[in-house]
Amino acid sequence: IGSVVSSPSKPSLGDLPENCISSILTYFDPPEICKLARLNRAFRSASRADFVWQSKLPSNYKFLVNKVLHEDSEKLAKKDIYARLCRHNHFDHGTKEVWLDKSSGKVFMSISSKALRITGIDDRRYWNYIATEESRFQTIAYLHQIWWVEVLGELEFEFQPGTYSLFFRLQLGKASKVRFGRRVCNLDQVHGWDIKPVRFQLSASLSNGTQHHALSECFLREPGKWVCYHVGDFVIENPNTPTKIKFSMIQIDCTHTKGGLCVDSVLICPSGLEERL
């Protein structure tokens, strides 16, 4: 009676050494790594390796962990750091938020109207804050009417190297609640914005003494819609160094009043990724 000889099992992906799988995963972007981690136990374990996620984190991640998460980066797994930084993390008393783009690991930032210096903001005849779900911060500054419009802001932050674009998010018209499933925007107080353009300015002071300046002018447009107005770009060349940024929007022609403007926030993002804001 012949004996039955069992054939050796065929090799599978699970037979690959874990460190080899981890090395392969570094060539994929974060969403792809998470999908591959569901293949089997070996890939799931390999996907947790610190060096896999170290390669995906921005060069300023230690600064972000300390500034935004208020944690010690040495005590957290790199995968956990990446996941937590991808959330919209508020800091500076909730007036700013920063997050990573899940696919690229690039840093994005939003600055609330409450973190800006707005001329006349304390006088309710001119301005007041109103609650709305159309803002990341649930609050916007609304201008009733004024002669002199000046909105200023400044920031000191550590960005990773690259080119960044800065925008003001504005709307002509007072945001209202949705009624019967339809968004309503009150345009009654909108006036004065078609006479003279608004001037936007940006200056960035780098640690090496270099300065970037940008200036643009445009008429505010599209009443009833939120519009991101491009102020300018700045370039970060050196990693792990703080950058001081100042920015403004002004319309100080006192020959006419202006009104009906919503100021939501200032947005900073890597140039070319504006559609991900």
C-alpha positions in Angstrom: 0.0 0.0 0.0 1.6 3.3 -1.1 2.0 6.0 1.4 0.4 9.4 0.8 3.1 12.1 0.5 1.8 15.5 1.5 2.9 18.4 -0.7 4.5 21.4 1.1 2.2 24.3 1.5 2.6 27.2 -0.9 4.3 30.3 0.4 2.0 33.3 1.0 2.3 37.0 1.8 2.1 36.1 5.5 5.4 34.3 5.2 7.4 37.4 4.5 9.6 38.7 7.3 7.8 41.5 9.2 10.7 44.0 8.7 10.6 43.4 4.9 6.8 44.1 4.8 7.4 47.3 6.9 10.1 48.4 4.4 7.7 47.8 1.5 5.0 49.8 3.2 7.1 52.9 3.4 6.6 53.3 -0.4 2.8 53.7 0.0 0.8 56.6 1.2 -1.0 56.4 4.6 -4.5 55.5 3.3 -2.9 52.6 1.2 -0.9 51.4 4.3 -4.1 51.2 6.3 -5.8 49.2 3.5 -2.8 46.8 3.3 -2.9 46.4 7.1 -6.2 44.5 6.7 -4.6 41.8 4.5 -3.5 39.6 7.3 -1.9 39.6 10.7 1.7 40.0 9.4 0.8 43.1 7.4 -1.2 44.5 10.4 1.8 44.1 12.7 4.2 45.5 10.1 2.1 48.5 9.6 2.6 49.6 13.2 6.4 50.0 12.8 7.6 53.4 13.9 9.9 53.8 10.9 7.0 53.4 8.5 5.1 56.3 10.0 8.2 58.4 10.7 8.6 58.6 7.0 5.1 60.0 6.6 5.2 62.6 9.4 6.1 66.2 8.6 9.5 67.4 9.6 7.9 69.6 12.3 5.9 66.9 13.9 7.6 67.2 17.3 6.7 70.9 17.4 3.1 70.0 16.5 2.8 67.4 19.1 4.1 69.8 21.8 2.2 72.9 20.6 -1.1 71.3 19.6 -1.4 67.9 21.4 0.5 69.0 24.5 2.2 65.7 24.6 5.8 64.3 24.6 6.5 62.9 21.1 8.9 60.4 22.5 6.1 58.7 24.5 3.8 58.2 21.5 3.9 55.7 18.7 4.5 57.3 15.4 1.3 55.8 13.9 -0.7 57.3 16.8 0.9 60.7 16.3 0.0 60.7 12.6 -3.6 59.7 13.4 -4.1 62.3 16.0 -2.5 65.1 13.9 -4.9 64.3 11.1 -7.8 65.4 13.3 -8.8 69.1 13.4 -6.9 70.0 16.5 -7.7 73.4 18.2 -5.1 75.4 20.1 -4.6 78.9 21.4 -7.9 78.8 23.4 -9.8 77.3 20.5 -9.1 80.3 18.1 -6.8 78.3 15.8 -6.8 74.7 14.4 -4.2 72.7 12.6 -4.4 69.3 10.8 -2.5 67.0 8.5 -3.8 66.0 5.1 -4.4 62.3 5.4 -2.8 61.4 2.1 0.2 63.7 1.9 1.0 64.5 5.5 1.0 68.2 4.6 0.1 70.8 7.3 -3.1 72.9 7.0 -4.2 75.7 9.3 -7.3 77.8 10.0 -7.4 81.0 12.2 -10.7 82.1 13.6 -12.0 85.7 13.3 -11.7 85.9 17.1 -7.9 85.6 16.7 -7.9 88.7 14.4 -7.7 92.4 15.3 -10.7 94.0 13.8 -11.1 97.7 14.0 -14.4 98.6 15.8 -15.2 95.0 16.8 -16.1 96.0 20.3 -18.8 98.5 19.1 -22.0 96.6 18.3 -23.1 99.5 16.0 -20.5 98.2 13.6 -19.6 94.6 14.2 -20.9 91.6 16.2 -20.1 87.9 16.4 -22.9 85.6 15.2 -23.2 81.8 15.6 -23.3 79.7 12.5 -22.6 76.1 11.5 -21.0 77.4 8.3 -17.7 78.1 10.2 -15.2 75.6 11.6 -15.2 77.7 14.7 -19.1 78.0 14.9 -18.7 81.8 15.0 -18.1 84.6 12.5 -17.6 88.3 12.7 -20.4 90.3 10.9 -20.1 93.9 9.7 -23.3 95.9 9.7 -21.8 99.2 8.5 -18.6 101.2 8.9 -16.4 103.7 7.1 -13.0 102.1 7.9 -12.5 98.4 7.4 -9.3 96.9 8.9 -8.7 93.3 9.8 -5.2 92.4 11.0 -3.6 89.1 12.1 -0.2 87.7 13.0 1.1 84.3 13.8 4.4 82.7 14.8 4.6 79.0 13.9 7.0 76.3 12.8 6.2 75.1 9.3 7.8 72.3 7.4 9.7 73.4 4.3 7.7 74.2 1.2 5.5 76.9 -0.3 2.3 78.0 1.4 -0.7 80.1 0.3 -2.8 82.3 2.6 -6.5 83.1 2.1 -9.2 85.1 3.8 -12.5 83.3 3.9 -15.3 85.9 3.4 -18.9 86.2 2.4 -21.0 89.2 1.3 -24.3 88.7 3.1 -25.4 87.6 6.5 -25.4 83.8 7.0 -28.8 82.6 8.1 -30.2 79.2 9.2 -31.4 76.7 6.7 -35.2 77.0 6.1 -37.3 74.2 4.7 -34.1 72.5 3.5 -32.9 75.7 1.7 -29.9 77.9 2.7 -30.9 81.5 3.2 -28.5 84.5 3.1 -29.6 88.0 3.9 -28.1 90.5 1.4 -30.0 93.6 2.7 -26.9 95.3 4.3 -24.4 94.5 1.5 -23.1 97.8 0.1 -20.0 99.7 -0.7 -17.8 96.9 -2.0 -18.2 97.7 -5.7 -16.7 101.2 -5.4 -13.1 100.5 -4.4 -11.2 97.2 -4.1 -10.1 95.6 -0.9 -6.3 95.4 -0.3 -4.8 92.2 1.1 -1.3 92.1 2.4 1.1 89.4 3.7 4.6 89.5 5.2 6.6 86.5 6.4 9.8 86.9 8.4 12.1 83.9 8.4 14.6 83.0 11.1 17.5 83.7 8.7 16.4 87.3 8.2 14.7 86.7 4.9 11.3 88.3 4.3 8.5 87.5 1.9 6.0 90.2 1.0 2.8 89.9 -1.0 0.1 92.5 -2.0 -3.1 92.0 -3.9 -6.3 94.0 -4.5 -9.7 92.8 -5.7 -13.4 93.6 -5.4 -15.4 91.3 -3.2 -17.7 89.2 -5.3 -20.4 86.5 -5.4 -22.9 87.7 -2.7 -24.3 84.9 -0.7 -21.3 82.6 -1.2 -18.2 81.9 0.9 -15.1 82.9 -1.1 -11.5 82.2 -0.3 -9.5 85.3 -1.4 -5.8 84.6 -2.1 -3.6 87.0 -0.3 -0.2 85.6 -1.3 2.4 82.9 -0.9 5.5 82.5 1.3 8.3 80.0 1.2 9.8 78.0 4.1 13.3 76.7 3.3 14.7 75.6 6.7 13.1 73.0 8.9 12.5 73.4 12.6 12.6 77.2 12.6 9.8 79.6 13.6 8.3 81.9 11.1 6.5 85.2 11.9 3.6 86.0 9.6 1.5 89.2 9.4 -1.5 89.5 7.2 -4.3 92.0 6.7 -7.3 93.1 4.7 -8.2 96.8 4.5 -10.6 99.1 2.7 -10.0 102.5 4.3 -11.5 104.8 1.6 -13.7 107.0 3.9 -15.7 108.5 1.0 -18.3 105.8 1.5 -19.5 103.2 4.0 -19.3 99.4 3.6 -21.5 96.8 5.2 -22.9 93.3 5.0 -19.6 91.4 5.3 -19.0 88.1 7.1 -15.4 87.4 8.2 -14.9 83.7 9.0 -11.2 82.8 9.1 -7.8 83.0 7.6 -6.6 79.7 5.9 -3.0 78.6 5.3 -2.3 75.6 3.2 0.5 74.1 1.0 0.4 75.8 -2.4 -1.5 73.7 -5.0 -3.7 71.9 -2.4 -6.3 74.7 -2.0 -9.1 72.3 -3.0 -8.5 70.3 0.1 -9.3 73.2 2.5 
